[in-house]
């Protein structure tokens, strides 16, 4: 599922949005910010988290960290990040390319409210060299995401 599934997602749901593929890695926030010439906070990183037996995705600013107290208050448990071996199996995207688009199966998507600090964010697009430029509100709308406050 990787970049091809993300391209198919946008072809079906938002044909005006283009998947941008660079010649350099954008797997880390720093690499992505440099590659797309944006602030690190504009990189919308997607975290794969296990809550009991459910896998959820939390999309957050590239400079944000999960706040354990806020997360526990919202979900009644501590966040448990998926292991590297689980990420691709559960999301269909490799580490560094995880995004809320083109998933193999539906997962609950949450967007941290701090993303709304920006008019445009740059989430990965299923690969370590692929991304899209999108408004946070449109990203949430396209992925049926719920807005939450779980980051520092």
Secondary structure, DSSP 4 states (H G I P E B T S, - for coil): -HHHHHHHHHHHH-TT---EE-SS---SHHHHHHHHTS-GGGEEEEEEEEETTEEEEEEEETT--B-HHHHHHHHSS--EEPPHHHHHHHHSS-TTS--SSS-SS--EEEEEGGGGG-S-BEEB-SSTTEE--B-HHHHHHHHTPEEE--B-
